[in-house]
Amino acid sequence: MKLEPILEELERAAEKLGVKLSYEALAESVAGGGLCKVKGAWRVILEKRGTVGEKVASLARALAAFDTEPLFLTPLARETVERYRGKVAKADSRA
């Protein structure tokens, strides 16, 4: 299965949700990146040196904190995000 199209779709979903996405070289202790709030705005920072699969997993985990129901996602992309739903706190309840 090719993961690049799923990553691209999740990147577009983040944009539609108003979540800024960036790829950076992170310290090893950060484990692939994740969701944070910077100056009141949601942001996902992903490890740019990670595999496509690691990027998909980290971004899906971050997007699971948001209501993605109104967005069009292919069944595979939606299933990927849903795998993490319930394992993360909702974005509106975060500081």
C-alpha positions, 0 to 999 in steps of 0.5 A: 500500500502506498502511504504518500497519498494518505499523507498528502490527504492528511496534510490537506485535512490539517490545512482545512482544520486550520492546523499549521503543519511543519516538518523539522529535524527533531531531537530523538526524544520527541518520537516523531513529533506531534500536536501542540499549541503555539501562541493560541494556534494549533500546530503539528510538528513532524520529524522530517527524517521519519519514514512516510509511515511514521509521518502518517501515524504522527499526523493521524494521531494529531488529527484524531484530537479534532472533529474530522467528521465534516471533512471529506476523507477517503475511507483509508485516511478516515480509518487511519485517523479513527485508529487514534480516536479515543487515545488522545485528548480532544483539541478543544479541551487542551490548553 
